Amino acid sequence: MRFRPPAVALPLALALLALLAAGCGDAVRERIMPSTTTTGTTPAAGRTCNGLATLCDRRLDAVVFPGTHNSYAASSEPGWHFANQTYGIRRQLDDGIRALLIDVHFGVPDAQDPDLVRTDLRAEGSDRNKVAKIVGPTGLRLADRLGGRVGVASLEGTPRPYLCHALCELGAEPLADELAVVRRFLDAHPTTVLMAIVEDYVPPAVVERAFADAGLLPFVATLDRDRPLPTLGTLIDEGRRLVVFAEDHGGKPPWYMDAFSFVQDTPLGARLPGQLRCDRFRGEPDSPLLLINHWVDVYPPVPQLNAPISTAAAIRRRVERCTEERGVPGAIVAVDFHQRTAVVRVAHQLNERP
């Protein structure tokens, strides 16, 4: 005689089987689709940050940023002598450069030659002897020949902020013009984060006004030195995609941050490729960001001297050596003559690693 379950028991059994099936289904889904409540979240499908999906959940200090030294000094631009770059900031950003090292000085257009900008050393608290140590006798003689004796001749007009290397007589770009280039790039690339390190010879209020006039204040980020740095994805989501540091007068406004509180760098002054080192030059041992100064430090700059350190193998070796020695996973890698180097390609390859 075949057993027949009571009529009440059958619905109960079916309900229990449904619950078990639902539980198993949840377990399977958890194995296939990991929970996104953990810190290692899975990036949204198709989303990229600075060109790679792998970077959206990566903190600033774990990203390799390809950068340029004296980014504004471009020989292809009018009026530049002894430039560290061939092409200007617009071309650099289009080529993949994501960190800019810039110097801001006070300059006054020459009364006789409006294409010439004279350095207002008095306005920035400098003098002829100080700049002579930077540009050397060759640069100082040329500046004197172009615009009269530097630091001695009287200037007529109101000083304005320019991007210059020590002496605006040797080349100058209005700060406002180059900030407008950065603004247009950020508008056109909403998933890109940029960094800028300012060697500042003008008061912070002057820089703040220039950023405000360029419409960049909505883009600037303020980092907390006492907390882990944000991820690229966080900065992009918040719209704060421009990280700005000042070498000498950072801290006010808050987004104009003290560079060497956040950044530790490698030594300057290498006269030959073999003299590049990884030991700490400025910053603190626990400064979270690493700036690798990857150029031969001679003036005038010489492309041929930089050639041996510009290959992919040479850049990769130095980045891997310096990040390991300093215990920082990422780096800003600043170069001269960027288009002659493999810095963008190497940064992309290193950033692709898990």
HELIX and SHEET records of a PDB file:
HELIX    1   1 ALA A    9  ILE A   32  1                                  24    
HELIX    2   2 ALA A   53  LEU A   55  5                                   3    
HELIX    3   3 LEU A   60  ALA A   62  5                                   3    
HELIX    4   4 ILE A   89  ASP A   95  1                                   7    
HELIX    5   5 ARG A  128  GLY A  147  1                                  20    
HELIX    6   6 CYS A  168  LEU A  170  5                                   3    
HELIX    7   7 LEU A  175  ALA A  188  1                                  14    
HELIX    8   8 PRO A  204  ASP A  213  1                                  10    
HELIX    9   9 LEU A  217  PHE A  219  5                                   3    
HELIX   10  10 LEU A  232  GLU A  238  1                                   7    
HELIX   11  11 ALA A  259  PHE A  262  1                                   4    
HELIX   12  12 PRO A  273  GLN A  275  5                                   3    
HELIX   13  13 PRO A  303  ASN A  306  1                                   4    
HELIX   14  14 ALA A  307  ILE A  309  5                                   3    
HELIX   15  15 ALA A  312  ARG A  326  1                                  15    
HELIX   16  16 HIS A  338  ARG A  340  5                                   3    
HELIX   17  17 VAL A  343  GLU A  352  1                                  10    
SHEET    1   A 6 VAL A 117  THR A 119  0                                        
SHEET    2   A 6 ALA A  99  PRO A 109 -1                                        
SHEET    3   A 6 VAL A  64  THR A  68  1                                        
SHEET    4   A 6 ALA A 331  VAL A 335  1                                        
SHEET    5   A 6 LEU A 289  ASN A 293  1                                        
SHEET    6   A 6 VAL A 263  ASP A 265  1                                        
SHEET    1   B 4 VAL A 117  THR A 119  0                                        
SHEET    2   B 4 ALA A  99  PRO A 109 -1                                        
SHEET    3   B 4 ARG A 160  LEU A 163 -1                                        
SHEET    4   B 4 GLU A 173  PRO A 174 -1                                        
SHEET    1   C 5 VAL A 117  THR A 119  0                                        
SHEET    2   C 5 ALA A  99  PRO A 109 -1                                        
SHEET    3   C 5 LEU A 194  ASP A 200  1                                        
SHEET    4   C 5 LEU A 242  ALA A 246  1                                        
SHEET    5   C 5 TYR A 256  ASP A 258  1                                        
END                                                                             
